[in-house]
Amino acid sequence: MNKLNFAENLKKYRENKGLSKEELGARIGVSGVTVGYWESGRNEPRMGKVDHIAQILDVTIDDLLFENTYKEIEKKLNIDTAELSEDKRKAIELILSLPDEEVKMFNLLMERSIKKD
């Protein structure tokens, strides 16, 4: 269910670290142009490079590769999604993908279901 978001995340985390494309490239053994291609989505690095990039940028591979849906949820709701079961995490992700009108219907159904117990 996680959406790939490598190009955008690479740029964001590189800039957060204060590294230029050339500086990051030198640290992982590629040119700044190659880093630029990765950030534009034109090319993608091999998995071994992704691991090295994550180490340099001090992020997890998941943070680097995927849209950070759970981190945004944690900030907004002030919860630690790591403590949730996979089923609950999937439910949250599905709810967030629904249009507002369908969320209202979902809420009504859940409230009725809970009241029955």
N, CA, C and O atoms as a GROMACS GRO file, in nm:
protein
  468
    1MET      N    1   0.081  -0.120   0.000
    1MET     CA    2   0.000   0.000   0.000
    1MET      C    3   0.085   0.126   0.000
    1MET      O    4   0.038   0.233  -0.040
    2ASN      N    5   0.210   0.115   0.045
    2ASN     CA    6   0.296   0.233   0.047
    2ASN      C    7   0.330   0.277  -0.093
    2ASN      O    8   0.367   0.195  -0.178
    3LYS      N    9   0.318   0.404  -0.118
    3LYS     CA   10   0.348   0.462  -0.248
    3LYS      C   11   0.496   0.498  -0.254
    3LYS      O   12   0.550   0.560  -0.163
    4LEU      N   13   0.562   0.457  -0.365
    4LEU     CA   14   0.702   0.493  -0.383
    4LEU      C   15   0.714   0.644  -0.399
    4LEU      O   16   0.636   0.707  -0.470
    5ASN      N   17   0.814   0.700  -0.333
    5ASN     CA   18   0.832   0.844  -0.334
    5ASN      C   19   0.980   0.878  -0.326
    5ASN      O   20   1.018   0.979  -0.266
    6PHE      N   21   1.065   0.793  -0.385
    6PHE     CA   22   1.210   0.806  -0.368
    6PHE      C   23   1.263   0.941  -0.415
    6PHE      O   24   1.335   1.007  -0.340
    7ALA      N   25   1.230   0.983  -0.536
    7ALA     CA   26   1.288   1.105  -0.593
    7ALA      C   27   1.262   1.226  -0.503
    7ALA      O   28   1.354   1.301  -0.471
    8GLU      N   29   1.138   1.244  -0.464
    8GLU     CA   30   1.102   1.358  -0.380
    8GLU      C   31   1.167   1.349  -0.242
    8GLU      O   32   1.216   1.449  -0.189
    9ASN      N   33   1.166   1.229  -0.183
    9ASN     CA   34   1.226   1.212  -0.051
    9ASN      C   35   1.377   1.235  -0.053
    9ASN      O   36   1.432   1.296   0.038
   10LEU      N   37   1.444   1.186  -0.158
   10LEU     CA   38   1.588   1.205  -0.168
   10LEU      C   39   1.622   1.353  -0.164
   10LEU      O   40   1.711   1.396  -0.090
   11LYS      N   41   1.553   1.430  -0.245
   11LYS     CA   42   1.580   1.574  -0.249
   11LYS      C   43   1.553   1.638  -0.113
   11LYS      O   44   1.634   1.717  -0.064
   12LYS      N   45   1.440   1.604  -0.053
   12LYS     CA   46   1.403   1.662   0.077
   12LYS      C   47   1.507   1.631   0.184
   12LYS      O   48   1.553   1.721   0.255
   13TYR      N   49   1.545   1.503   0.196
   13TYR     CA   50   1.641   1.465   0.301
   13TYR      C   51   1.781   1.518   0.271
   13TYR      O   52   1.854   1.553   0.364
   14ARG      N   53   1.820   1.524   0.144
   14ARG     CA   54   1.951   1.579   0.108
   14ARG      C   55   1.957   1.726   0.147
   14ARG      O   56   2.055   1.771   0.207
   15GLU      N   57   1.853   1.800   0.112
   15GLU     CA   58   1.849   1.943   0.146
   15GLU      C   59   1.843   1.964   0.297
   15GLU      O   60   1.905   2.056   0.349
   16ASN      N   61   1.769   1.878   0.368
   16ASN     CA   62   1.763   1.888   0.514
   16ASN      C   63   1.900   1.869   0.578
   16ASN      O   64   1.929   1.927   0.683
   17LYS      N   65   1.984   1.787   0.515
   17LYS     CA   66   2.120   1.763   0.565
   17LYS      C   67   2.216   1.873   0.522
   17LYS      O   68   2.330   1.878   0.567
   18GLY      N   69   2.170   1.962   0.434
   18GLY     CA   70   2.255   2.071   0.388
   18GLY      C   71   2.359   2.027   0.287
   18GLY      O   72   2.463   2.091   0.273
   19LEU      N   73   2.331   1.918   0.216
   19LEU     CA   74   2.427   1.867   0.117
   19LEU      C   75   2.384   1.908  -0.024
   19LEU      O   76   2.266   1.906  -0.057
   20SER      N   77   2.481   1.944  -0.106
   20SER     CA   78   2.452   1.967  -0.247
   20SER      C   79   2.446   1.831  -0.316
   20SER      O   80   2.486   1.729  -0.259
   21LYS      N   81   2.396   1.830  -0.438
   21LYS     CA   82   2.394   1.706  -0.516
   21LYS      C   83   2.535   1.653  -0.534
   21LYS      O   84   2.558   1.532  -0.526
   22GLU      N   85   2.629   1.742  -0.557
   22GLU     CA   86   2.768   1.703  -0.578
   22GLU      C   87   2.829   1.643  -0.451
   22GLU      O   88   2.902   1.544  -0.456
   23GLU      N   89   2.797   1.705  -0.336
   23GLU     CA   90   2.850   1.654  -0.209
   23GLU      C   91   2.796   1.514  -0.178
   23GLU      O   92   2.871   1.425  -0.140
   24LEU      N   93   2.665   1.497  -0.196
   24LEU     CA   94   2.607   1.364  -0.172
   24LEU      C   95   2.666   1.264  -0.270
   24LEU      O   96   2.703   1.153  -0.232
   25GLY      N   97   2.673   1.302  -0.396
   25GLY     CA   98   2.728   1.213  -0.498
   25GLY      C   99   2.869   1.169  -0.464
   25GLY      O  100   2.902   1.051  -0.477
   26ALA      N  101   2.954   1.262  -0.420
   26ALA     CA  102   3.092   1.228  -0.385
   26ALA      C  103   3.097   1.128  -0.269
   26ALA      O  104   3.183   1.041  -0.266
   27ARG      N  105   3.005   1.142  -0.177
   27ARG     CA  106   3.005   1.053  -0.060
   27ARG      C  107   2.957   0.912  -0.094
   27ARG      O  108   2.990   0.816  -0.023
   28ILE      N  109   2.880   0.898  -0.203
   28ILE     CA  110   2.833   0.764  -0.240
   28ILE      C  111   2.897   0.711  -0.367
   28ILE      O  112   2.866   0.600  -0.412
   29GLY      N  113   2.989   0.790  -0.425
   29GLY     CA  114   3.063   0.743  -0.540
   29GLY      C  115   2.996   0.760  -0.675
   29GLY      O  116   3.019   0.682  -0.767
   30VAL      N  117   2.912   0.863  -0.686
   30VAL     CA  118   2.849   0.896  -0.814
   30VAL      C  119   2.862   1.047  -0.836
   30VAL      O  120   2.903   1.120  -0.746
   31SER      N  121   2.827   1.092  -0.954
   31SER     CA  122   2.834   1.236  -0.983
   31SER      C  123   2.710   1.308  -0.929
   31SER      O  124   2.608   1.246  -0.900
   32GLY      N  125   2.722   1.439  -0.917
   32GLY     CA  126   2.607   1.521  -0.880
   32GLY      C  127   2.497   1.514  -0.984
   32GLY      O  128   2.379   1.524  -0.952
   33VAL      N  129   2.537   1.496  -1.110
   33VAL     CA  130   2.439   1.482  -1.218
   33VAL      C  131   2.355   1.356  -1.196
   33VAL      O  132   2.233   1.359  -1.216
   34THR      N  133   2.419   1.247  -1.154
   34THR     CA  134   2.346   1.123  -1.126
   34THR      C  135   2.246   1.144  -1.014
   34THR      O  136   2.132   1.099  -1.023
   35VAL      N  137   2.287   1.213  -0.908
   35VAL     CA  138   2.195   1.244  -0.798
   35VAL      C  139   2.078   1.326  -0.852
   35VAL      O  140   1.963   1.303  -0.813
   36GLY      N  141   2.106   1.421  -0.940
   36GLY     CA  142   2.000   1.501  -1.001
   36GLY      C  143   1.902   1.416  -1.081
   36GLY      O  144   1.782   1.439  -1.078
   37TYR      N  145   1.955   1.317  -1.154
   37TYR     CA  146   1.868   1.225  -1.228
   37TYR      C  147   1.778   1.147  -1.133
   37TYR      O  148   1.661   1.125  -1.162
   38TRP      N  149   1.834   1.105  -1.021
   38TRP     CA  150   1.754   1.031  -0.922
   38TRP      C  151   1.643   1.120  -0.867
   38TRP      O  152   1.529   1.077  -0.852
   39GLU      N  153   1.679   1.245  -0.836
   39GLU     CA  154   1.581   1.337  -0.778
   39GLU      C  155   1.472   1.376  -0.877
   39GLU      O  156   1.360   1.410  -0.836
   40SER      N  157   1.502   1.372  -1.004
   40SER     CA  158   1.402   1.406  -1.105
   40SER      C  159   1.318   1.284  -1.143
   40SER      O  160   1.218   1.296  -1.214
   41GLY      N  161   1.359   1.166  -1.096
   41GLY     CA  162   1.288   1.043  -1.130
   41GLY      C  163   1.330   0.983  -1.263
   41GLY      O  164   1.272   0.885  -1.309
   42ARG      N  165   1.431   1.043  -1.324
   42ARG     CA  166   1.479   0.994  -1.455
   42ARG      C  167   1.545   0.857  -1.442
   42ARG      O  168   1.527   0.770  -1.528
   43ASN      N  169   1.622   0.838  -1.336
   43ASN     CA  170   1.688   0.711  -1.307
   43ASN      C  171   1.668   0.678  -1.160
   43ASN      O  172   1.629   0.763  -1.080
   44GLU      N  173   1.697   0.552  -1.125
   44GLU     CA  174   1.693   0.511  -0.984
   44GLU      C  175   1.821   0.435  -0.951
   44GLU      O  176   1.876   0.365  -1.036
   45PRO      N  177   1.869   0.449  -0.829
   45PRO     CA  178   1.991   0.379  -0.790
   45PRO      C  179   1.965   0.231  -0.761
   45PRO      O  180   1.851   0.190  -0.741
   46ARG      N  181   2.071   0.154  -0.758
   46ARG     CA  182   2.060   0.014  -0.716
   46ARG      C  183   2.034   0.012  -0.566
   46ARG      O  184   2.062   0.109  -0.495
   47MET      N  185   1.981  -0.100  -0.518
   47MET     CA  186   1.942  -0.111  -0.378
   47MET      C  187   2.060  -0.088  -0.284
   47MET      O  188   2.044  -0.026  -0.179
   48GLY      N  189   2.178  -0.136  -0.319
   48GLY     CA  190   2.296  -0.114  -0.234
   48GLY      C  191   2.326   0.033  -0.217
   48GLY      O  192   2.369   0.076  -0.110
   49LYS      N  193   2.304   0.109  -0.320
   49LYS     CA  194   2.324   0.255  -0.313
   49LYS      C  195   2.216   0.319  -0.225
   49LYS      O  196   2.244   0.414  -0.151
   50VAL      N  197   2.094   0.268  -0.235
   50VAL     CA  198   1.986   0.322  -0.153
   50VAL      C  199   2.020   0.307  -0.005
   50VAL      O  200   1.999   0.399   0.074
   51ASP      N  201   2.072   0.192   0.032
   51ASP     CA  202   2.112   0.169   0.171
   51ASP      C  203   2.221   0.268   0.213
   51ASP      O  204   2.216   0.324   0.322
   52HIS      N  205   2.319   0.288   0.126
   52HIS     CA  206   2.429   0.382   0.155
   52HIS      C  207   2.376   0.524   0.166
   52HIS      O  208   2.416   0.598   0.257
   53ILE      N  209   2.287   0.563   0.076
   53ILE     CA  210   2.227   0.698   0.081
   53ILE      C  211   2.152   0.717   0.213
   53ILE      O  212   2.165   0.821   0.278
   54ALA      N  213   2.072   0.617   0.251
   54ALA     CA  214   1.996   0.626   0.376
   54ALA      C  215   2.089   0.646   0.495
   54ALA      O  216   2.060   0.725   0.585
   55GLN      N  217   2.201   0.574   0.496
   55GLN     CA  218   2.298   0.589   0.605
   55GLN      C  219   2.355   0.730   0.609
   55GLN      O  220   2.364   0.791   0.716
   56ILE      N  221   2.394   0.781   0.494
   56ILE     CA  222   2.451   0.916   0.488
   56ILE      C  223   2.350   1.021   0.531
   56ILE      O  224   2.385   1.116   0.601
   57LEU      N  225   2.226   1.005   0.489
   57LEU     CA  226   2.123   1.103   0.522
   57LEU      C  227   2.060   1.079   0.659
   57LEU      O  228   1.976   1.158   0.704
   58ASP      N  229   2.101   0.970   0.724
   58ASP     CA  230   2.053   0.936   0.858
   58ASP      C  231   1.902   0.919   0.863
   58ASP      O  232   1.832   0.973   0.949
   59VAL      N  233   1.852   0.839   0.765
   59VAL     CA  234   1.711   0.805   0.758
   59VAL      C  235   1.700   0.654   0.733
   59VAL      O  236   1.800   0.590   0.698
   60THR      N  237   1.582   0.599   0.751
   60THR     CA  238   1.564   0.458   0.719
   60THR      C  239   1.542   0.442   0.568
   60THR      O  240   1.510   0.538   0.499
   61ILE      N  241   1.561   0.321   0.520
   61ILE     CA  242   1.535   0.293   0.379
   61ILE      C  243   1.388   0.320   0.348
   61ILE      O  244   1.356   0.375   0.242
   62ASP      N  245   1.298   0.282   0.438
   62ASP     CA  246   1.155   0.308   0.418
   62ASP      C  247   1.128   0.458   0.407
   62ASP      O  248   1.050   0.501   0.322
   63ASP      N  249   1.192   0.537   0.493
   63ASP     CA  250   1.174   0.683   0.486
   63ASP      C  251   1.219   0.735   0.350
   63ASP      O  252   1.156   0.824   0.294
   64LEU      N  253   1.326   0.680   0.299
   64LEU     CA  254   1.381   0.725   0.172
   64LEU      C  255   1.297   0.682   0.053
   64LEU      O  256   1.282   0.757  -0.043
   65LEU      N  257   1.241   0.562   0.059
   65LEU     CA  258   1.172   0.507  -0.057
   65LEU      C  259   1.024   0.542  -0.066
   65LEU      O  260   0.972   0.563  -0.175
   66PHE      N  261   0.956   0.550   0.047
   66PHE     CA  262   0.811   0.556   0.044
   66PHE      C  263   0.755   0.689   0.092
   66PHE      O  264   0.820   0.764   0.165
   67GLU      N  265   0.632   0.715   0.048
   67GLU     CA  266   0.557   0.828   0.099
   67GLU      C  267   0.541   0.807   0.249
   67GLU      O  268   0.509   0.696   0.292
   68ASN      N  269   0.562   0.909   0.325
   68ASN     CA  270   0.564   0.894   0.471
   68ASN      C  271   0.427   0.918   0.533
   68ASN      O  272   0.410   1.005   0.618
   69THR      N  273   0.330   0.839   0.490
   69THR     CA  274   0.194   0.852   0.537
   69THR      C  275   0.185   0.839   0.689
   69THR      O  276   0.118   0.919   0.754
   70TYR      N  277   0.252   0.740   0.745
   70TYR     CA  278   0.241   0.716   0.888
   70TYR      C  279   0.303   0.827   0.971
   70TYR      O  280   0.252   0.861   1.077
   71LYS      N  281   0.413   0.884   0.924
   71LYS     CA  282   0.474   0.994   1.000
   71LYS      C  283   0.383   1.116   1.002
   71LYS      O  284   0.374   1.186   1.103
   72GLU      N  285   0.315   1.141   0.890
   72GLU     CA  286   0.220   1.252   0.886
   72GLU      C  287   0.104   1.225   0.980
   72GLU      O  288   0.057   1.316   1.049
   73ILE      N  289   0.056   1.103   0.984
   73ILE     CA  290  -0.053   1.065   1.076
   73ILE      C  291  -0.010   1.086   1.220
   73ILE      O  292  -0.084   1.142   1.300
   74GLU      N  293   0.112   1.041   1.252
   74GLU     CA  294   0.162   1.055   1.388
   74GLU      C  295   0.165   1.200   1.432
   74GLU      O  296   0.127   1.233   1.544
   75LYS      N  297   0.210   1.289   1.342
   75LYS     CA  298   0.217   1.431   1.375
   75LYS      C  299   0.077   1.489   1.396
   75LYS      O  300   0.053   1.561   1.493
   76LYS      N  301  -0.014   1.456   1.306
   76LYS     CA  302  -0.148   1.513   1.313
   76LYS      C  303  -0.227   1.461   1.432
   76LYS      O  304  -0.298   1.538   1.497
   77LEU      N  305  -0.216   1.332   1.461
   77LEU     CA  306  -0.297   1.270   1.565
   77LEU      C  307  -0.223   1.249   1.696
   77LEU      O  308  -0.282   1.206   1.795
   78ASN      N  309  -0.095   1.280   1.697
   78ASN     CA  310  -0.012   1.263   1.816
   78ASN      C  311  -0.016   1.118   1.868
   78ASN      O  312  -0.037   1.094   1.987
   79ILE      N  313   0.005   1.022   1.774
   79ILE     CA  314   0.012   0.881   1.811
   79ILE      C  315   0.136   0.818   1.751
   79ILE      O  316   0.195   0.872   1.657
   80ASP      N  317   0.176   0.706   1.805
   80ASP     CA  318   0.289   0.630   1.752
   80ASP      C  319   0.233   0.513   1.672
   80ASP      O  320   0.189   0.414   1.731
   81THR      N  321   0.234   0.524   1.540
   81THR     CA  322   0.175   0.418   1.457
   81THR      C  323   0.253   0.289   1.464
   81THR      O  324   0.201   0.184   1.427
   82ALA      N  325   0.376   0.293   1.510
   82ALA     CA  326   0.456   0.171   1.522
   82ALA      C  327   0.394   0.076   1.623
   82ALA      O  328   0.416  -0.045   1.617
   83GLU      N  329   0.316   0.129   1.715
   83GLU     CA  330   0.252   0.046   1.818
   83GLU      C  331   0.119  -0.013   1.771
   83GLU      O  332   0.060  -0.096   1.840
   84LEU      N  333   0.073   0.029   1.654
   84LEU     CA  334  -0.054  -0.022   1.601
   84LEU      C  335  -0.032  -0.152   1.526
   84LEU      O  336   0.075  -0.176   1.471
   85SER      N  337  -0.134  -0.236   1.525
   85SER     CA  338  -0.128  -0.358   1.446
   85SER      C  339  -0.129  -0.322   1.298
   85SER      O  340  -0.169  -0.211   1.261
   86GLU      N  341  -0.085  -0.414   1.216
   86GLU     CA  342  -0.084  -0.390   1.071
   86GLU      C  343  -0.227  -0.366   1.020
   86GLU      O  344  -0.247  -0.285   0.930
   87ASP      N  345  -0.324  -0.436   1.076
   87ASP     CA  346  -0.464  -0.416   1.036
   87ASP      C  347  -0.511  -0.274   1.066
   87ASP      O  348  -0.580  -0.213   0.985
   88LYS      N  349  -0.474  -0.221   1.182
   88LYS     CA  350  -0.513  -0.085   1.217
   88LYS      C  351  -0.443   0.016   1.127
   88LYS      O  352  -0.502   0.116   1.086
   89ARG      N  353  -0.317  -0.010   1.096
   89ARG     CA  354  -0.243   0.081   1.006
   89ARG      C  355  -0.308   0.082   0.868
   89ARG      O  356  -0.322   0.188   0.806
   90LYS      N  357  -0.346  -0.036   0.818
   90LYS     CA  358  -0.412  -0.044   0.688
   90LYS      C  359  -0.547   0.028   0.690
   90LYS      O  360  -0.583   0.096   0.594
   91ALA      N  361  -0.620   0.013   0.800
   91ALA     CA  362  -0.750   0.080   0.812
   91ALA      C  363  -0.733   0.231   0.806
   91ALA      O  364  -0.810   0.300   0.739
   92ILE      N  365  -0.635   0.282   0.876
   92ILE     CA  366  -0.609   0.427   0.875
   92ILE      C  367  -0.573   0.472   0.734
   92ILE      O  368  -0.622   0.574   0.687
   93GLU      N  369  -0.488   0.396   0.668
   93GLU     CA  370  -0.448   0.431   0.532
   93GLU      C  371  -0.568   0.432   0.437
   93GLU      O  372  -0.580   0.521   0.352
   94LEU      N  373  -0.655   0.332   0.451
   94LEU     CA  374  -0.775   0.327   0.366
   94LEU      C  375  -0.868   0.445   0.393
   94LEU      O  376  -0.920   0.506   0.300
   95ILE      N  377  -0.887   0.477   0.519
   95ILE     CA  378  -0.974   0.589   0.555
   95ILE      C  379  -0.920   0.719   0.495
   95ILE      O  380  -0.996   0.801   0.444
   96LEU      N  381  -0.789   0.738   0.503
   96LEU     CA  382  -0.729   0.859   0.449
   96LEU      C  383  -0.743   0.869   0.297
   96LEU      O  384  -0.736   0.979   0.242
   97SER      N  385  -0.763   0.757   0.231
   97SER     CA  386  -0.777   0.759   0.085
   97SER      C  387  -0.920   0.787   0.040
   97SER      O  388  -0.945   0.809  -0.079
   98LEU      N  389  -1.015   0.786   0.134
   98LEU     CA  390  -1.156   0.806   0.100
   98LEU      C  391  -1.190   0.954   0.085
   98LEU      O  392  -1.130   1.039   0.151
   99PRO      N  393  -1.286   0.984  -0.002
   99PRO     CA  394  -1.339   1.121  -0.007
   99PRO      C  395  -1.412   1.151   0.124
   99PRO      O  396  -1.460   1.059   0.190
  100ASP      N  397  -1.422   1.278   0.161
  100ASP     CA  398  -1.483   1.318   0.288
  100ASP      C  399  -1.624   1.262   0.307
  100ASP      O  400  -1.659   1.221   0.418
  101GLU      N  401  -1.704   1.261   0.202
  101GLU     CA  402  -1.842   1.211   0.214
  101GLU      C  403  -1.843   1.063   0.253
  101GLU      O  404  -1.927   1.021   0.333
  102GLU      N  405  -1.752   0.986   0.198
  102GLU     CA  406  -1.747   0.843   0.232
  102GLU      C  407  -1.692   0.823   0.373
  102GLU      O  408  -1.728   0.726   0.440
  103VAL      N  409  -1.606   0.912   0.420
  103VAL     CA  410  -1.556   0.904   0.557
  103VAL      C  411  -1.670   0.926   0.654
  103VAL      O  412  -1.678   0.859   0.757
  104LYS      N  413  -1.759   1.020   0.622
  104LYS     CA  414  -1.876   1.043   0.708
  104LYS      C  415  -1.961   0.917   0.719
  104LYS      O  416  -2.005   0.881   0.828
  105MET      N  417  -1.984   0.852   0.607
  105MET     CA  418  -2.062   0.728   0.605
  105MET      C  419  -1.991   0.619   0.687
  105MET      O  420  -2.054   0.547   0.764
  106PHE      N  421  -1.861   0.608   0.669
  106PHE     CA  422  -1.782   0.511   0.744
  106PHE      C  423  -1.795   0.537   0.894
  106PHE      O  424  -1.816   0.444   0.972
  107ASN      N  425  -1.783   0.663   0.933
  107ASN     CA  426  -1.795   0.698   1.075
  107ASN      C  427  -1.930   0.656   1.133
  107ASN      O  428  -1.937   0.602   1.243
  108LEU      N  429  -2.036   0.682   1.058
  108LEU     CA  430  -2.170   0.642   1.103
  108LEU      C  431  -2.180   0.492   1.122
  108LEU      O  432  -2.231   0.444   1.223
  109LEU      N  433  -2.130   0.418   1.024
  109LEU     CA  434  -2.133   0.271   1.034
  109LEU      C  435  -2.052   0.219   1.152
  109LEU      O  436  -2.096   0.128   1.223
  110MET      N  437  -1.935   0.277   1.174
  110MET     CA  438  -1.851   0.233   1.286
  110MET      C  439  -1.917   0.267   1.420
  110MET      O  440  -1.915   0.186   1.513
  111GLU      N  441  -1.976   0.386   1.430
  111GLU     CA  442  -2.043   0.424   1.554
  111GLU      C  443  -2.159   0.329   1.585
  111GLU      O  444  -2.177   0.288   1.699
  112ARG      N  445  -2.236   0.295   1.483
  112ARG     CA  446  -2.347   0.202   1.503
  112ARG      C  447  -2.296   0.064   1.543
  112ARG      O  448  -2.353  -0.002   1.629
  113SER      N  449  -2.189   0.021   1.480
  113SER     CA  450  -2.130  -0.109   1.511
  113SER      C  451  -2.080  -0.114   1.655
  113SER      O  452  -2.100  -0.214   1.724
  114ILE      N  453  -2.016  -0.010   1.698
  114ILE     CA  454  -1.960  -0.005   1.834
  114ILE      C  455  -2.071   0.000   1.938
  114ILE      O  456  -2.059  -0.062   2.043
  115LYS      N  457  -2.179   0.072   1.911
  115LYS     CA  458  -2.291   0.084   2.004
  115LYS      C  459  -2.364  -0.047   2.024
  115LYS      O  460  -2.426  -0.069   2.129
  116LYS      N  461  -2.357  -0.136   1.924
  116LYS     CA  462  -2.424  -0.267   1.933
  116LYS      C  463  -2.354  -0.357   2.035
  116LYS      O  464  -2.417  -0.444   2.095
  117ASP      N  465  -2.224  -0.336   2.055
  117ASP     CA  466  -2.148  -0.421   2.147
  117ASP      C  467  -2.175  -0.382   2.285
  117ASP      O  468  -2.120  -0.441   2.378
   0.00000   0.00000   0.00000
